[in-house]
Amino acid sequence: MNRNIIVSCAVTGAGDSVGKHPAIPVTPTEIAEAAIDAARAGAAIVHIHVRDPDTGKGCRRPDLFREVVDRIRDNETDVVLNLTTGMGGDLFFGPDEDTMNFTGNTDCVGQTERMIHVEELLPEICSLDCGSFNYAEGSYVYVSTPGMLRIGAKRLQAIGVKPELEVFDLGHIAFAKQLLAEGLLDDPPLFQVCLGIRWAAEADTRNFLTMVDQLPAGSNWAGFGVGAMEMPMVAQAALLGGNVRVGLEDNLYLERGVFASNAQLVERACNILQLMGCSIQTPAQARETLGLTKHF
């Protein structure tokens, strides 16, 4: 069991949640304010996506990332920044008789382009999705190839940004181990065990334990479950020896029928952990635990 927990908050994500929740952060101001509120509630790390302010859809515009990051850095509230590099991997195949006629939702670019904002802003952490997998929609595949991941890992080493290795299945962990063996990841690696995303590993105790057992010895790691499994996986992560993630990217509700804010989800997670006898790490403590470089 881990009794000294790092809490991370994923404040908005890129999913189709605008309109399903009355206050999903959309604009850079809203995203930055949500991140700051989450930090004040106890989150040591905030995981940042951006959205098109006009449509609410997830996007990867560097100017929007810059505005969010500048607003957070200009605030007096300390927090570790974790920027996504997951945008730019969406491939929507055409109909069965014309599969290569990719539909309009396709946004699939190389790893270098997915990381432009990270190169410019130098957060302490950025996500690196460790493999491709089928997503919930019928013809939607998220693309993150071995070649792309090698390019990303090598470049992150060079600029001193810690990759958070997002693993959605056992094969993703196996490939992360290969990156480590090739010297493309610095010790200790940092993992995020992602559970409950269709069609990847389901959020249950047996899957969680199996994935954690496959992580390289000495790894730092956190885990989360989506939807109603968010808080059960908070407790499970602590029991298995890891850290935790919550936030509106993963779950919209505080309880059935009651919409949550990011700060409320962080407060709920911290309460669960403290009732279990855990302490909550500050951002400064999290940087020391994870061996992070603060560039600004």
N, C-alpha and C positions, 0 to 999 in steps of 0.2 A: 504493500500500500504506500502511496505517496502522501505524506502529510504536509507538504510545502508546495502548494499548487500554483501554477501559472494559469490564469484565466484569459482566454482570447475571445474577442467578440467580432463576428463577421457581420458588418452592420447593414449591408443592403444586397449583396450578391448581384446576379444578372438574370435571375429567373423571372417568370411572368407573374410577379406578385403585385405589381401596381394595379390598383382596382380591386384586388382581393383583400387589401388591408388599407385602412384610411390614412396611414401616415408612413408609408415606405419612403425612406430618404431617396430623393431623386436628384436634386440640384447639388452642386458642390457645397453650397452653404449648409444644406440639410445633412449631407453625408458627413461633413466635418463636425457639425454640431452633435450628430448622433455618436460619432466616434469619441468626442470629448466627454459627452454625458456617460458613455460606457466606461471610459477611463475613470471618471469620478466615482462611478459605482463599484469599481474594483477590478476592471479589466487591465491587465498589464500590456496586452497586445491588441491592436485593432487591425482586422483584415479588410482591405479596401478594394471594392469595385467602384466603377463610375457608371452613370447612366446618362443617356441623352436627355438634356433638360426639357426638350420639346415633346418627346415621345415616351419617356420613361424606360425605354429599352436599354439593356446593358450595352455598353460600347467600350472602346479602348482608346479614346482620344487623349493624347498626352497633355493637352491644355487643360482638360478637366481634372486629370490626376494632379497636375501641378497646382491648380487652385485648391483642391482638397488638402493636399499635403502642406501647402503654404499656410492655409488657415489653421491647421492643426499645430504646425511648428511655431506659428506666431502666438499661439495660446499658451498660457502659463501652466496648463495641465500636461504633465509628462506622460508619454505613452510610446510604446514600441510600434513602429509602422511596419506593416506587412502588406505589400501591394500584390494584387493578383497578376499573373501572366497568363491566365487561362483563356482570355478572350482571343479570338482569332483561330480557334480550333473547331469551329462548327461546320459540319459538312452534312447537307441535306440532299440525299440522292433523289433523282427524278423517279417517275413511275417505272414499274417493272419492265416495260417494253422500251424504256429510254432512260436507263439509270444514270448515264453521264450528263443528262440535262439537269444540272444542279438547280435547285429552287432558290428563290430570292432571299431566303433566310441564311444561305450559306455565307460564311465569313471564315475562310481558311487560308492563313498566311504562314510564312516561315517563322521559326523561333526568334530570329533576330528582330523582326518587326513586332512580334508579341511583347518584346522586352524594351522597346524604345523608352517608355516612361521610367523604367527601372534604371536604365543607363543615365537618364537625365537627373533623376531625383535621389538616387542612392538611399533607399530605405534600408533599415537594418535587415529585413527579411523580405523575400518575395516567394510566392507559391510556384511550384513546378509540378505539374500533373504528370505522374510517372507512367502513363500509358493511355492508349486509346480504348474506348469502350462504347457499346450501344447505349443510347440515352432513351428516355421514356417514349419519345415519339417514334412513329413507325419507321421512318427512313433517316433518322438523325444519328450520326456517329460523331463522337468527340474524337478528334485526331491529335495524338501526341506521339510521334514515332520515335524509335530509338535514335535515329540520326538527329532529329530536332532536340531531343533531350541531351544528347552529348554536346551539341552546340551550346545549349543553354547553360548546362552545368559548368562547362569550361569557361564561358564568359563571366558567369557569376563569381567563380574563383578569382578571376583577374580583377574584377572591380570591388571585391570584398563585401558582397551581399550574400547573406546566408539563404540558401534555398530551403524552403519548407516543402518537403517531398510529400505531395498529396497522393495517397495510395487508396484505391477504391476496390482492389482485389489482390489476391495473393501474387499473381503474375507481376503486378506493379512493384511489389516489394522485391521480388526476384530481380527485376531489372535495376532497381535502385542499388541492390547489392553489387550488381555488375558495374555500375558507375563508380561505386566505392572501390572495387577491386582495380579498376582502371585508373584510380587516382584523380577522378574528376569531382569527387566530393571530399571536403575536409572533415576530419574527425573533430567532435562527434557529429554525425548527421542528425538532422532534425526531420521528424516525420509527423504527418497529420493523417490519422486513420479515419477515413470517411465512410460512414455506414448509413445505409438506408436509401441510397440513390438508385433508382431504377436505371438499368438492370445491372447493378454491381452488388457488392456484398450487402446482405440484409443486416439490419441493426438488431442483433441479439447477442447474448452473452457468449455463446459458443463461437460465433464468427469473430467477435472482438478478441477473445482469448487466443484463437488460432492465429490471427493476424499479428497480434503483439508478440506471440511466441516466435514468429518468423523474422522479427526485426533484428538487425545486427546488434551484437552485444555492445553496450555502452551508449546506445542511441538515446537522444532526447526525443520525446514524442508526446503528442496529444491526440485526442480522439473526440468524435462527435457523432450523434445520431440526428436524423432529420425528423421534423414533425413531432408527433406525440412521444417519440423516443428520445427527444433531446435531453430532458432532465434525467431519465433513467440511465442514459449513457454518461452523464456527468458523474453520477455515483460510481458507475462501472469503471470509468477511466481511472478515477482515484484509487479504487480497490485494486486495479491491475498495475498500479505504479506509475501512471502517466499524468498528464495535464489535460485541460478541458477547453472546449470551444462551445460557445452559444452565439445567438444573434438572429436577426431577422432574415439573414440569408438562409438559415436552416429551419426556422420555425416561426410562425406568425402569432402564436397564441401563448398567453400566460396560463390559461386553463381553457377548458371547452367553452367556446363562444365569447371569450374575453381576449381582445387583441392586446398584444404586448408591445412595449417599446424595447429597444436594445438595452437601455439601462435597467429596466425591470427584469429582463432575462439574466443579465449579469448579477443583479442583486439576488435573484432566486438561486442561481448556481452557487454564489458565495455562501448563501445561507445553508444550503444543503451540505456544502463542503465543511463549513464551520461546525455544523451539527455532527459531522462525522469525525471531528477532532482535527481538522486540517487548518493550516494557516494559508493566507493568500499572499502571493509574492507581489511586490511592487515592481514597476517597470525597471528600476535600477537593479533589483535582485534578479529579474528575469534576464536582463542583459548579461549579468555575470553567470547565471546558470547555463545559458545557451551559448555563451562565448560570442556575443554580438559586437559588431563595430558600429558605433554611433558616428555618422559622418557629419552631422550638423548639431 
